[in-house]
Amino acid sequence: MGQTPLLKESTTVSFGEKLAASEQFLALFQEGMDLVSRAAVYLDGDGREEAKLLPRPAAVAYAVESMRLTTRLMQAASWLLLQRAVNEGELTRVEAAAEKRRIRLSEQDAVSNKDVLARLPSRLRDLIGLSLRLQARIIHLDLLIYKSRDPRGNSIAPASPVEHQIEQLRAAFAAPRAASPTM
């Protein structure tokens, strides 16, 4: 009779990768692209006009926050497009990981103080808030997908709290047994 291994090798399913290929991702993708479009329309239209009416300190904050908003949304859009390319088979997850290095995902917050932010147009403040929430969701998904992989794109299983004990049991059962004394 053969021995049954204590722990069967199995393929770990990445929750992040499953989520990135799901309907929820498509909704996130659409939400992100819609936000990019809404921000562009606002900044090129009404936002430009509203900025002209602001006092100097608020106008400077408007310029800074609108540039940060644009940068944040372009990074988010790049990441979303990259994941969509993986989902559609245009890139492998490994190729996407290499390309992703060009995308700088980092948590940003508004740099202007609260008093100055309060003087900015409400639509800009709304766009900033929405972009920060989108960015946080993308960073979370990115961590789920890519932090569980080594540089070659191979899945890295998280360390099991009992793995060390199982290895000790394997070693104990595999060790040659000393001859037991006969009575």
C-alpha positions in Angstrom: 0.0 0.0 0.0 1.3 3.5 -0.9 1.5 6.3 1.6 -0.9 9.2 1.4 1.0 12.5 1.5 0.3 14.6 4.5 -0.2 17.7 2.3 -1.3 17.5 -1.3 0.2 20.0 -3.7 -2.5 22.2 -5.1 -2.7 25.3 -7.3 -3.6 28.4 -5.3 -6.3 30.5 -6.9 -5.5 34.2 -6.7 -8.5 36.1 -5.5 -7.1 39.3 -7.1 -6.7 37.6 -10.5 -10.2 36.2 -10.3 -11.5 39.7 -9.4 -9.6 41.3 -12.2 -11.3 39.0 -14.7 -14.8 39.5 -13.3 -17.9 41.6 -13.8 -16.8 43.7 -10.8 -13.6 44.6 -12.7 -15.6 45.6 -15.8 -17.7 47.9 -13.6 -14.5 49.4 -12.0 -13.0 49.8 -15.5 -16.1 51.6 -16.7 -16.3 53.8 -13.6 -12.6 54.7 -14.0 -12.9 55.6 -17.6 -16.0 57.6 -17.0 -14.3 59.5 -14.3 -11.4 60.3 -16.6 -13.8 61.6 -19.2 -15.8 63.6 -16.7 -12.7 65.2 -15.3 -11.3 66.1 -18.7 -14.6 67.7 -19.8 -14.8 69.7 -16.5 -11.2 70.8 -16.5 -11.3 71.9 -20.2 -14.6 73.6 -19.8 -16.4 74.8 -16.7 -13.4 74.3 -14.5 -11.3 76.6 -16.5 -13.9 79.3 -16.2 -14.4 78.7 -12.5 -10.6 78.9 -11.9 -10.5 82.4 -13.4 -12.9 83.6 -10.7 -10.9 82.3 -7.8 -8.7 84.5 -5.5 -5.0 84.0 -6.0 -4.3 81.4 -3.2 -7.3 79.3 -4.3 -6.3 79.7 -8.0 -2.8 78.3 -7.2 -4.5 75.4 -5.2 -6.8 74.8 -8.2 -3.8 74.5 -10.5 -2.0 72.2 -8.2 -5.0 70.0 -7.4 -6.1 69.8 -11.0 -2.6 68.6 -12.1 -2.6 66.0 -9.3 -6.1 64.9 -10.3 -5.0 64.5 -13.9 -1.9 62.6 -13.0 -3.8 60.3 -10.6 -6.5 59.6 -13.2 -3.9 58.9 -16.0 -2.1 56.4 -13.7 -5.4 54.7 -12.9 -6.5 54.6 -16.5 -3.1 53.1 -17.5 -3.5 50.4 -14.9 -7.1 49.6 -15.8 -6.2 49.4 -19.5 -3.3 47.1 -18.7 -5.5 44.7 -16.7 -8.1 44.8 -19.5 -5.3 43.8 -22.0 -4.6 40.8 -19.7 -8.3 39.9 -19.5 -8.6 40.0 -23.3 -5.5 37.9 -23.8 -3.4 40.6 -25.4 -0.8 40.3 -22.6 0.1 37.6 -20.1 0.1 38.4 -16.4 4.0 38.3 -16.5 4.1 40.8 -19.4 1.6 43.0 -17.5 3.7 42.9 -14.4 6.7 44.1 -16.4 4.7 46.9 -18.0 3.1 47.8 -14.7 6.5 49.0 -13.4 6.0 52.1 -15.6 2.8 52.9 -13.8 3.3 54.7 -10.5 0.5 53.7 -8.2 0.9 55.4 -4.8 -1.6 56.8 -2.4 -2.0 60.5 -2.8 -4.0 62.9 -0.9 -4.9 66.5 -1.6 -1.9 68.7 -0.8 -3.7 71.9 -0.2 -4.9 72.6 3.3 -8.5 72.2 4.2 -9.3 75.9 4.3 -8.0 76.4 0.8 -9.6 73.2 -0.5 -12.9 74.4 0.8 -12.6 77.5 -1.5 -12.2 75.3 -4.6 -15.2 74.7 -6.8 -17.4 71.9 -5.5 -17.1 69.9 -8.8 -13.3 69.9 -8.5 -13.5 68.7 -4.9 -16.0 66.0 -5.9 -13.7 64.8 -8.7 -10.7 64.8 -6.3 -12.7 62.7 -3.8 -13.9 60.2 -6.5 -10.4 59.9 -7.9 -8.9 59.2 -4.5 -11.5 56.4 -3.9 -10.8 54.9 -7.3 -7.1 55.0 -6.7 -7.5 53.3 -3.3 -9.5 50.5 -4.9 -7.0 50.1 -7.7 -4.1 49.9 -5.3 -5.9 47.3 -3.2 -6.6 45.2 -6.3 -3.0 45.7 -7.5 -1.7 44.3 -4.2 -4.0 41.3 -4.4 -2.8 40.5 -8.0 0.9 41.4 -8.0 2.2 41.1 -4.4 1.4 37.4 -4.6 3.8 36.8 -7.4 7.6 36.6 -7.7 9.5 38.6 -10.4 8.9 35.9 -13.0 5.2 36.0 -12.4 4.9 32.7 -10.6 2.3 32.5 -7.8 3.7 32.8 -4.3 1.6 31.0 -1.8 1.4 32.7 1.6 3.3 30.9 4.3 1.1 28.5 6.2 1.2 28.7 9.9 1.5 24.9 10.2 3.8 24.3 7.2 6.9 24.1 9.5 5.2 21.5 11.7 4.1 19.4 8.7 7.7 19.5 7.4 8.9 18.3 10.8 6.4 15.4 10.7 7.6 14.5 7.2 11.2 14.5 8.3 10.4 12.4 11.3 8.5 9.7 9.2 11.2 9.8 6.5 14.1 9.3 8.9 15.6 5.8 9.0 14.4 4.0 12.1 17.0 2.7 14.5 16.9 -1.0 15.2 14.7 -1.5 18.2 16.1 -3.6 21.0 14.7 -7.1 21.2 13.7 -8.6 24.4 
